């Protein structure tokens, strides 16, 4: 497991803390579950292939021959 430090608003932290208390789990576990669910919902086939491909040459070939969403479109979709 890797350690990750994040900054969140006080209000969001208090809501997460209360929810974690109700569910009887740590805030870390709550965040892990939420992140897994978000990735499962949003991971498309191309991203799944890229994340699972260990061969660098095949990975570069996929990147060169496939169309990907531009960064600004991805940011819009994510609300950033």
Secondary structure by P-SEA (a helix, b strand, c coil): cbbbbbbbcaaaaaaaaaaaaaacccaaaaaaaaaaaaaaacccaaaaaaaacccaaaaaaaaaccccccaaaaaaaacc
